[in-house]
Amino acid sequence: MYPTLIKIGSFEITTFGLMMFLAFVVAGWVLSRQFRRYGLSDDAASSVVMAAAIGGIVGAKIYYAILMRDWHLLFTRAGLVWYGGLIGGVVACTLYLRAQRIDYLKAIDAAAPALAIGYCLGRIGCFLVGDDYGRPTNSWVGIAFPKGSPPTTAEELRHFGAKVDPSIADYTVLRVHPTQLYESAAALVMFFILMRAARKPHPKGRVFGLFLILMGIERFLVEIVRAKDDRFLGPFTVAQLISVLLVAVGVWMTFILRPKAEGSSARQGG
């Protein structure tokens, strides 16, 4: 774990901040390439990245504040929740694309691989600061985060609702599922699947629909081993509910939606 990369006095650069920066840079590069492949401009790609950054951060903070039922959290550094960021980013980008009269379905198809690779890099940042980890495990994949955010002590894991042997002292540091790495690896696989899908002839909206399906399935499964305290219906979390909705929308976009726009079934790029 390397939560702090550089610290000079009160100024510091965290590894999470660095990975967030790299996620936007790499995702922006992929988005620009995809926009060109889909016949869209580089200027539009840059504006979409900016809209996604602003909307994503605002959405992530609002989602976190609602989840924790504390609006003061809007003004703290913590609480950049992925699903909130995805929703906020989609809303901001939708407003921009509609205002500029850019083909919406074509643009979101182009953005799908960029979202996947950005998510892949962002989750590595979570790993480096010891955040968003899983439940305790004795398997070989288990990793302890003694200086995590928060540390993986028996007390903290009990607070998250994880099952911990009552005989284990609160201060004991336990190994947990490195769910950040699970998600990063899954997102990398998603990136290659989406890039392959984008190169084949497809109706507009299908690639983004595929992204929603893959994202929803991945997140639903990883939540099973996540250390979470927002389980609202038995073992199910709020994120799993959102995952089911994403899969439903993705299935509609992938298999049911048939855009009437001219060239909707034409090959996108080469």
C-alpha positions, 0 to 999 in steps of 0.5 A: 500500500502506498496511500501517499506518493509525495508529501511536502509540508501540508501538500501531498499527492495521493496514489488515489489522486494519481490513478484518478488523473491517469484514468481520465488521461487514458480514458480521454485518449481512448475516447478521442480515438473512438470519436474519430472512428465514429466520425466525431470531432476531437473537440467534442471528445475533449468537451465530453471528458470535461463534462464527465469529470465535473458531472462524475465528481458531483454525482459521486459526492451526491450519491455518497451523501445520500447513502450516508444520509449526511449532506456535510460529506459533500464538502469532504475529500472522501466518498467518490462512489463509482455508480454515483459518478457514472450517473452524474457523468452520464447526465452531464454528458447527455446535456452537452451532447444534446446541446451540441446536437451530436448523435447521442447513441453514436457518442455513447457507443464511442465512450463505452470502452473509455469508461471501462479502461477508466474504471480499471485504472480507478480501481487500482487507485482504490487498492493502493489506498486500501479502500473498497475492499472485501470480506475477510478470507483465509484464502491465498488471495487475501490481502491485509490493509493495516493502514487502509481507509479504514484499516481491515481490523476486526472492529471495522469489518464488524462495522461493515456487517462482515462475519468475524469470529467473536473471539478475535480482538477488535484491533486484529488486522485481517486479510480480506478479498482484494475486490478492487483488483477483481474489478480492475481485472474485470474492467480490463476484460470489458475494455477488450470486449467493447473494443472488439464489439465497436469494430464490428457492424452494429446498430447504434447504442449496442456497444454502450448497451453491452457495457451496461450489461457487463458492468451490471453483472460484474458489480452484482457479483463482486458485491457478494464478497464486498465489505458493505453496510448498505444491505437493504434487502437481506444480503443485497446492496443498493449497488446490486439493485442499480446493477440489475437496473443497468443490466435491464437497460443494457439488454433493451439497448442491445437486443431491442432498441432499433434506432431509426436514424439513417445508417444505424446498422452501418459499420462504425469505423474500421 
